[in-house]
């Protein structure tokens, strides 16, 4: 074999070797890149999905024959106000509301929906353990004035039962959904030793009017013995959470003591 032919074979072999090395290097880089990507990407954590019933809490008008026997307000001679929260507990908003109340040393009243109390028992237990009053707000939040006596009784007894199970305390206060109450509802509540409680300041927070509007609805109308209606469940309550510290600060500046509905009733008597 002459020298020229030999050199051609050598160059050919070198070319093949270089090509193989280049290909192998690409495979190594790609593998390293893929391995790096897997290390840096954490395995997603699957969070439980909470199904929250959205409640349009537009108030109804109580039947005239029961208005005089339902609690709307406490004593007009004592500078006390009760903050109340309906439709919870909620896995997103109840906790922050409890944190705000705790940091301000305020006790409130929570009227819990039974099916939510069943789903979030730790929230109900916390409400009770932190000195708040837990009341009955029915199992499914229906308009009880349109329900049969048997349905009214079941809505109330099932809710009281789950609250008792969650907190160790059976509720003695009852708030009819939408404030809808008539003689039949009142009679069923009395037979179950539940005192019906409504309100005289409605923040309309369920309609998402804005944080400032919620604050002003309380501070512009605050008076002795008022019962303030807010919500910790039934929908987006972020505006309520944002408004609460301002409401508490404003009421304290005006000289009001914030109490539970139970204390309001005791002081009224």
N, C-alpha and C positions, 0 to 999 in steps of 0.2 A: 504493500500500500504506500503510495507516495505521500509526502508531507502535507500537501494541500488537502487531500481527502481526509487525512487524520485530523487536521485542524477543524474541518467542517463538522466531523462527528463530535469532536470535543465541544465545540460551540453549541451544537444541537442538544447534546446532553445537558450542558450548563443551562440552556434556555428552558429545557423541560424541568430541571431541578428548581430553577428560580420560580417558574410558574406554579409548581407544586407547593413550594414554601409560601408563596403569596396567598394561594388558596387556603392552605392550612392556617395561616395567620389570620385570615378573614374569619374563618370558622371560630378560632379561639377568641377573637375580639367580640364577635357576635354573641358567643356563649357567655363571655364575661359580662357583656352589656346586659343580656337577659337576666343573668344571675343577680346583678346589681339592682336591676329594676324590681325583681321579686323581693329582695331584702328591704328595699326602701318603701315598698307599698304594703301597708298593714292590712291584715285581714279585716274586712268590714265587720263591725259588731251589729248584729241584728237587734234592734230595739223593739219592744212590744208596742203595737199600735193601739193607742187609746181612742175608742169611739166615744165622742162627746156629743150628746144631743144638743142641738141648737134650739134655744127657747126664746121666742118672742114674747117678752113678759109684759105686754101691754095690760095695764090694770083694768079690772072689771069694777062694777059698782056693787057694793054689798047690798043685800036686801034691806029695805028700810026697817023691817021688824026686828033685825038683829043688831043694828048699828049701835044702839045704846049699851049693848052687853058685850061688845067686842073692844079690845084694848087697842086704841090708836096712839095714845100719848100717856106719859106719866104725869107727875105732879107739876102744876104750873108755878109752884112756889119754890121748887128746888132747882138749882142750876146744874141739872144732870141731863145728859143726852146718851141714848143707846144707839150704837152703830150695829146694823144687822146686815148679814150677807146670805143671799138665797142661792139655791140651785146647785150648790157644790155637794161634796168636795170635787175639785178638779185637779188633775195631776200637774197642771202647768201653773195655775194662778193661786190656788189655796195656800201653798207653801210660802210664796212671797208675801201674801197678805198676813199670814201668821208671823212671819219674820218682822214685818213692820210693826204689828201690834205689840210683839214682844219687846222690840227695841224701844218702844215708847211707853211700855208698862201699861198698856190698855187692854181691857177685856171687852169682848164683843159677843154677839149672839149669831150662831150659824144655823140657818134652817136648811137641813140637808134633805136632798132627794134620796129616797131609799135605794134605788138601783145604783146610785153613785156611792152611797155609803157601803153597799155590798162590795163594789169593785175596788174601793180605796179605803179599807178599814183602818189603815195606819194613820190616815188623815183625820178621821173622826176621833181616833184615840188621842192624837196629838191635840186636837181642839179641846177636848175635855181635860187632858193632863195639864194644859197651860192655863187653865182657869176660865176658859170660855164656856158659854152655855150652848148646848147642842139641841136644836129643836126639830120637830117633825114637819116636813114639807111634802108629804105624800110619797108614794113609791115611784109613780111615773109622771107626776106633774100635770094631772088633768084638771079640767074645770069641774070641780066636785058638784056644783049646783046642777049639772046635767047628768049626774051619775045616780045609780040606784043606791039604796041604803046598804045593800050587801057590798057593793063596789067601794063605797065610801069607807065602810068598816075595814075592808081588806087593805085598801091603800094606806090607812092609818096604822093598823095593827102590824102589818108587815114591816113598815118603816120603823116603828118604835122597837120592834123586835131586833132588827139588824143594828140599830143604834145602841141598844142595850148590849148586844153581843160585842160590838166594836169597842165600846167605851166603858162598859160596866155600869152605866147610868141610863135609866129609862127616861125619855124626854117627858117634860110636863108642859111644854109650850108647843103650839101648832100654828103654822102660817098657811092658810089656804092659798094654793096657786092663783095668781092674778088678783088676789084679794077677793075672790068670788066665794061668798058665803051666804047661806040662807038658813032657815030654821032647821032643815034636815041635817045640814052639815054641822051646825052648831050642836044639835042634839047628839049626834054620833061622837063628836069631839068630847062633849061633857061626859058621856058614858065611859069613855076611855081615859078620863081624868086629864084631858088636854085643854089648856087655856088658849083660845084663839087670839092671835096677835097680828095686827096690821101695821100701819105706819102713818105718819103725817108729813114726812118729807121724802119725796120720791126723786132720786137723782137721775132717773131715766138712763142710767149707765148702760142698760141692755141695748139701747138704740145707738150707742157709740157717738155721743154728741161732742166729744172732745174732752180732754183732761180739764181744761179751764172751766168748761161748762159744768162738769161734775162738781168741781170745787165750789163754784159760785152757787150752785143749787143748794148746797148745805150752808155755807157761810153767810149768804145773803138772807137766809130765812131762819137761822138757828134761834131757838128759844127754849125755855125751861121745859124739861120733860119730853123733848122731841124723840121720836123713833125714826131713824134714817134708814131708808131702803137702798141697799147696794147688792151687788152680785159677785160671787166668786166662781160661778159655773154657768153653764148654759150657752157658752159662746166665748168670743174674744173679750177677755176682761183686763187687757193690758192698760187701758185708760183708767180703769178703777184702781189698779195697782199704782199707777203713776200719781193719781189724785190723792190717794189715802194719806201719805205723809203731810201734804198741805192741809188737808181737812183736819187732821189731828192737831197740827200746830196752830191752825187758825182758831179752833174751838178752845184749845187751852189758853191762847192769848185773850180770848173773850171771857175767860173765867169759868168755863164749863168743865165739869168732871164727866169722864166717859165711863159708862157703866153697862152692865148686861141688862137685858130686858127683865130678868128675874129680880134684879136689885131695884130697877125702876118701879116694878109692881109693888115690891115690899115697901119702898119708901112712899109710894102713893097711898098705900093703905095706912 
